[in-house]
Each structure stands twice: as C-alpha cells, then as structure tokens.
C-alpha cells in the first residue's frame, strides 16, 4: 500500500528510505567525536552518497550539538537536492522546541521523538506509567507537528516491549500526527524472526498503520543488526536507520554499506530500491574513518581492505579466470579503483586537482595549495605516489583545517647512544609555540614536547603504526588513543616520516578531546 508522505510524496511499495544517523547515534560511539567542520563535511558526503534522511544531531544535548544541527540546516538544508534533516528529541517540550529552532532554516526538516516503551525502561529509567508514556507521546507529537510536517516517533526498546502496549502507543502516535513509526532494537537483543513477528503484529493490529511509514533501527550487540534490517525490509518496512561503517553505541548499528549492497546484490530475494550511489561508498567510509580516527577492521564486509582480497591459490585461480567465481559484487561498484598508480614528482597542480576530483574531493583554493605542497614534499621522498597516499595526505591536511592545535614542524635527534631529543613547533589558536624535550625514544620525546606546549591530563591508551601502501618508502599512518576523565578519543596522522605521523596523530587526538570536553549529557526525562 503506497503512502503519501510529507517529505517523499507517494512512496512506491518497493522504495526503501535510507535514514543515516552517523552524525547522531554514530558519534555516540566510545572515543568518537566530530567538530563542526567535520560534521558539515560528513553531511556533504552523505548527501553526495544519496541518503534520504540525515539525522544531524541531538540539538538539546549541548550548545555544540545545537550549532552543528543549525549550521547543517543553514548550508546543506538550503539546497534543492538536500536530504531531509532530522534532529533527535525526547518526548519533552524543551527538547522539541530546541530541535525546531535548530532545524528552522532547512527546506526539508524532521523532528524525531523518542520515548521508551518497555516495562524495564518505563519503570526504572523514565519512572513513568504506561498511561503517562502514551500521554507524553500524544503531547510531544502534537507539539512537534506545530513546527514540522514530517515527524518521526520512536519506541525505544521496542523489541522488549509488551506487544499489546506497543500497538496502543503506536496508534496514539499516528493519531497525534506522526508519519514515520520507528521500532528500534535498542540493545541488539532481537533475532530476525523477532523483528518479523513484531512488525507483522503492528501491521495487523494497529488500525491507522496505513497512515505512516514503518522504520527499523537495529543495534549490533549480537551481530544481528544487518540481518534484522533485512528481515524488516522483507515484511514491508520502508525506512532503514543505519550508519556508515556501522558505528554507534556499544557494538554499533546496522551498517549502511552492508544493507545497501545486500539489497543490490540479492535483488532476487530483496526486490527493493534506494537512492544510494554505491560508487561513493568507499570514499565516504574512508572519510568517516579519517574524521573519527577509527579505521574499519581489514575483514569488514564491503569496505574492509581485505573485502576483495584473495590469498588462497584456488581462489586466485578462479578470480583470474572469471571474477564472479569468488566475487559476488565488483570492487568498482563500491568505489575501489582498478589502478591506483597515478602521480609522481613531475606531476603539476592541474593533474593533482584532476585526480582529487576523481577521488571525490571538492576543496577550496587555499586547501588545494596546502594539499599540493604536501603532495610535492611526498613525491620528492617517494618514487611512486598512489591514490591511497593522496587520500591519506589530503585527509590529514584538509580535514584538520579548522582545528585549534596544528602541527608545524619537528626536528629529532635519536639513536642508540643516548636519550632522544625532539624540537617541536605547534600552532595554538593561530600562535606558533615551540618546545624541546627528551624522552625514552623519539616518540616519547615528541609526546613530551607536545605536553610542554599544550599541558593536559590525558593519558596515552593506544599507539599503533601501519603503512598506507607497500614498500620501505611508504607513508606511515599512526593511531593514538587518549583518555581523560572517562572521555576517550582516537586521532590519526599520516606522513612519510613515522615520528611526524605520530605527532600529527597525537595532535589530532588532542583536538578531538577539546571537542569531547564540550559535550554534556542532558538531564534525564521523567514524569
């Protein structure tokens, strides 16, 4: 049955809406944080990817969250091709009015309301009776409809809610004006058959269900998130809430790239369509990894570096003869390049810019100048420059453009005959500061110098180094994890010099920590 939705009009039965919550639920991942410019860049990438809805944040969570939702609404939200922009709200007046204010500039906006419906959550978290939850649902949806035609209502912990009560509160939400009903598996507890039964029950028993789109939001605590999303699609659910790389609370959410490619690859069994430009998947995934400082695991489906690698002799023989013997999709279909060998030290600015365009980067003149300078420095030290090298250096340079702390230079003396010595320069809020420090090796000396220039109480929890490409002249890619007062962040840096990449990674993590310090949790909502 087709639904006439305020944002999507007459929706075909086989049309799937991709609701991306990378900027909201995804950013709640332990150690993740994004500053305003990073959120805007990620929102731009998601728009280019073709998502239908971007949940830009939780406007009342902090002033920073409000500003990010508002700025995305003022920029991307003003475009004719803008996705629907959503802000999360609890079922309270202050939350809804804050979301409405942040979303006001957007041409297409959605207020997303969430309230828990399981006995466990109502009793111990909300301390509300079922009747009070129903009334809060009616009041909040009614208020939201005064500020937006597109209102989504979510039943937190729906999969552990009483089926009779769930039907009652869903009917109340739709009567009050909600036109999308989301039933999340909040703690990743459900199996696919549980998801199927829940949505079939809602379809069969809620009399006004034909006035709303059904939505599913699945967490991955038991590794079932994508399977549960597919199960929901197959019983008529038309909105999938997901994140790039599957990031999110605890074990994460249903992975956008896995859901989309499952639907595309198994269209025989899942005959549904969406608007995602799949060739943009890989670069969107890599952009997110650079922004958050978290790489996906090598064997991650679709976007992991081993996703299309074949080591077994039998497999290699089959792939060489006919790729379809062991590959159910082509690497090019999600954005992997056939040939990544591109530029060298004699390449000019025009060739460099052309390659950036091919890789999906749209940057300004100043950013191009900074990136080209680093490219020429790299090309002088490296015989062959690969696409992966360009992605690493551009992400490292351009994505740090608005950070308070920036790497300037590093001079080292290290060896086996004495303590290492590091002379470091950093730019702090526009002013260059210098320090010299010693340490137990060049990394320790460099980090001690950073501590002198920018004192802090964070402790180093993780330090790892990998190579961007093959060969002894490859760029190093370093990950640094810092922890301060229970707040954890990861930073990444890339450079042909391993210690410089470590310094860049540490500085990146410090900038993440500055953002994380500003985040506060809103007070709990109760009756």
Secondary structure in CASP SS format (residue, H / E / C, confidence):
PFRMAT SS
TARGET T0000
AUTHOR 0000-0000-0000
METHOD secondary structure of the structure
MODEL  1
X C 1.00
X C 1.00
X E 1.00
X E 1.00
X E 1.00
X C 1.00
X C 1.00
X C 1.00
X E 1.00
X E 1.00
X E 1.00
X C 1.00
X C 1.00
X C 1.00
X E 1.00
X C 1.00
X E 1.00
X E 1.00
X E 1.00
X E 1.00
X C 1.00
X C 1.00
X C 1.00
X C 1.00
X C 1.00
X H 1.00
X H 1.00
X H 1.00
X C 1.00
X C 1.00
X C 1.00
X C 1.00
X C 1.00
X C 1.00
X C 1.00
X H 1.00
X H 1.00
X H 1.00
X H 1.00
X H 1.00
X H 1.00
X H 1.00
X H 1.00
X H 1.00
X H 1.00
X H 1.00
X H 1.00
X H 1.00
X H 1.00
X C 1.00
X C 1.00
X C 1.00
X E 1.00
X E 1.00
X E 1.00
X E 1.00
X E 1.00
X C 1.00
X C 1.00
X C 1.00
X C 1.00
X C 1.00
X H 1.00
X H 1.00
X H 1.00
X H 1.00
X H 1.00
X H 1.00
X H 1.00
X H 1.00
X H 1.00
X H 1.00
X H 1.00
X H 1.00
X C 1.00
X H 1.00
X H 1.00
X H 1.00
X C 1.00
X C 1.00
X C 1.00
X C 1.00
X C 1.00
X E 1.00
X E 1.00
X E 1.00
X E 1.00
X E 1.00
X E 1.00
X E 1.00
X C 1.00
X C 1.00
X H 1.00
X H 1.00
X H 1.00
X H 1.00
X H 1.00
X H 1.00
X H 1.00
X H 1.00
X H 1.00
X H 1.00
X H 1.00
X C 1.00
X C 1.00
X C 1.00
X C 1.00
X C 1.00
X E 1.00
X E 1.00
X E 1.00
X E 1.00
X E 1.00
X E 1.00
X E 1.00
X E 1.00
X C 1.00
X C 1.00
X H 1.00
X H 1.00
X H 1.00
X H 1.00
X H 1.00
X H 1.00
X H 1.00
X H 1.00
X C 1.00
X C 1.00
X C 1.00
X H 1.00
X H 1.00
X H 1.00
X H 1.00
X H 1.00
X H 1.00
X H 1.00
X H 1.00
X H 1.00
X H 1.00
X H 1.00
X H 1.00
X H 1.00
X H 1.00
X H 1.00
X H 1.00
X C 1.00
X C 1.00
X C 1.00
X C 1.00
X E 1.00
X E 1.00
X E 1.00
X E 1.00
X E 1.00
X E 1.00
X E 1.00
X C 1.00
X H 1.00
X H 1.00
X H 1.00
X C 1.00
X C 1.00
X H 1.00
X H 1.00
X H 1.00
X H 1.00
X H 1.00
X H 1.00
X H 1.00
X H 1.00
X H 1.00
X H 1.00
X H 1.00
X H 1.00
X H 1.00
X H 1.00
X C 1.00
X C 1.00
X C 1.00
X E 1.00
X E 1.00
X E 1.00
X E 1.00
X E 1.00
X E 1.00
X C 1.00
X C 1.00
X C 1.00
X C 1.00
X C 1.00
X C 1.00
X H 1.00
X H 1.00
X H 1.00
X H 1.00
X H 1.00
X H 1.00
X H 1.00
X H 1.00
X H 1.00
X H 1.00
X H 1.00
X H 1.00
X H 1.00
X H 1.00
X C 1.00
X C 1.00
X C 1.00
X H 1.00
X H 1.00
X H 1.00
X C 1.00
X E 1.00
X E 1.00
X E 1.00
X E 1.00
X E 1.00
X E 1.00
X E 1.00
X C 1.00
X C 1.00
X C 1.00
X C 1.00
X C 1.00
X H 1.00
X H 1.00
X H 1.00
X H 1.00
X H 1.00
X H 1.00
X H 1.00
X H 1.00
X H 1.00
X H 1.00
X C 1.00
X C 1.00
X C 1.00
X C 1.00
X E 1.00
X E 1.00
X E 1.00
X E 1.00
X E 1.00
X H 1.00
X H 1.00
X H 1.00
X C 1.00
X C 1.00
X C 1.00
X C 1.00
X C 1.00
X C 1.00
X E 1.00
X C 1.00
X E 1.00
X H 1.00
X H 1.00
X H 1.00
X H 1.00
X H 1.00
X H 1.00
X H 1.00
X H 1.00
X H 1.00
X H 1.00
X C 1.00
X C 1.00
X C 1.00
X C 1.00
X C 1.00
X C 1.00
X C 1.00
X E 1.00
X C 1.00
X C 1.00
X C 1.00
X C 1.00
X H 1.00
X H 1.00
X H 1.00
X H 1.00
X H 1.00
X H 1.00
X H 1.00
X H 1.00
X H 1.00
X H 1.00
X H 1.00
X H 1.00
X H 1.00
X H 1.00
X H 1.00
X C 1.00
X C 1.00
X C 1.00
X C 1.00
X C 1.00
X C 1.00
X C 1.00
X C 1.00
X C 1.00
X C 1.00
X C 1.00
X C 1.00
X C 1.00
X C 1.00
X C 1.00
X C 1.00
X C 1.00
X C 1.00
X C 1.00
X C 1.00
X H 1.00
X H 1.00
X H 1.00
X H 1.00
X H 1.00
X H 1.00
X H 1.00
X H 1.00
X H 1.00
X C 1.00
X H 1.00
X H 1.00
X H 1.00
X C 1.00
X C 1.00
X C 1.00
X C 1.00
X C 1.00
X H 1.00
X H 1.00
X H 1.00
X H 1.00
X C 1.00
X C 1.00
X C 1.00
X C 1.00
X C 1.00
X C 1.00
X E 1.00
X E 1.00
X E 1.00
X C 1.00
X C 1.00
X C 1.00
X C 1.00
X C 1.00
X H 1.00
X H 1.00
X H 1.00
X H 1.00
X H 1.00
X H 1.00
X H 1.00
X H 1.00
X H 1.00
X H 1.00
X C 1.00
X C 1.00
X C 1.00
X C 1.00
X C 1.00
X C 1.00
X H 1.00
X H 1.00
X H 1.00
X H 1.00
X H 1.00
X H 1.00
X H 1.00
X H 1.00
X H 1.00
X H 1.00
X H 1.00
X H 1.00
X H 1.00
X H 1.00
X H 1.00
X H 1.00
X H 1.00
X C 1.00
X C 1.00
X C 1.00
X E 1.00
X E 1.00
X H 1.00
X H 1.00
X H 1.00
X H 1.00
X H 1.00
X H 1.00
X H 1.00
X H 1.00
X H 1.00
X H 1.00
X H 1.00
X H 1.00
X C 1.00
X C 1.00
X C 1.00
X C 1.00
X C 1.00
X C 1.00
X E 1.00
X E 1.00
X E 1.00
X E 1.00
X E 1.00
X E 1.00
X E 1.00
X E 1.00
X E 1.00
X C 1.00
X C 1.00
X C 1.00
X C 1.00
X C 1.00
X C 1.00
X E 1.00
X E 1.00
X E 1.00
X E 1.00
X E 1.00
X E 1.00
X E 1.00
X E 1.00
X E 1.00
X C 1.00
X C 1.00
X E 1.00
X E 1.00
X E 1.00
X E 1.00
X E 1.00
X E 1.00
X E 1.00
X E 1.00
X E 1.00
X C 1.00
X C 1.00
X H 1.00
X H 1.00
X H 1.00
X H 1.00
X H 1.00
X H 1.00
X H 1.00
X H 1.00
X H 1.00
X H 1.00
X H 1.00
X H 1.00
X C 1.00
X C 1.00
X C 1.00
X C 1.00
X C 1.00
X E 1.00
X E 1.00
X E 1.00
X E 1.00
X E 1.00
X E 1.00
X E 1.00
X E 1.00
X E 1.00
X C 1.00
X C 1.00
X C 1.00
X C 1.00
X C 1.00
X C 1.00
X C 1.00
X C 1.00
X E 1.00
X E 1.00
X E 1.00
X E 1.00
X E 1.00
X E 1.00
X E 1.00
X E 1.00
X E 1.00
X C 1.00
X C 1.00
X E 1.00
X E 1.00
X E 1.00
X E 1.00
X E 1.00
X E 1.00
X E 1.00
X E 1.00
X E 1.00
X C 1.00
X C 1.00
X H 1.00
X H 1.00
X H 1.00
X H 1.00
X H 1.00
X H 1.00
X H 1.00
X H 1.00
X H 1.00
X H 1.00
X H 1.00
X H 1.00
X H 1.00
X H 1.00
X H 1.00
X H 1.00
X H 1.00
X H 1.00
X H 1.00
X H 1.00
X H 1.00
X C 1.00
X C 1.00
X C 1.00
X C 1.00
X C 1.00
X C 1.00
X C 1.00
X C 1.00
X C 1.00
END
